[in-house]
Amino acid sequence: MTLFDTLWFSLSVTAPIFLWMLGGYALARMGCFPVRLRSQINQLIFYVSLPLLMFVSILKRPLGEVWEPTLTALLCGVTLLVFAL
């Protein structure tokens, strides 16, 4: 996987997130959402929509492209170290 492929994959995951944010901001500025509804919409987007978007984006890629055993082992080791402290 080249640097450009990695950058493209990162943008394909993060660009829709920023588009959601920009669209929500624009709709809120136009007054499309009542103030009491904004919190519920935020929770829906943050806890359901964005994790689902990231999961589906990763699911579409071959396992070898998204899973690095060395990186996984390093992150698990650092996590254990943090909890040990």
Residue pairs with C-beta under 8 A, 6 or more apart in sequence:
1 65
9 61
9 65
12 57
13 53
13 54
13 57
13 58
16 53
17 50
17 53
20 45
20 49
20 50
24 41
24 45
27 33
28 38
33 41
58 66
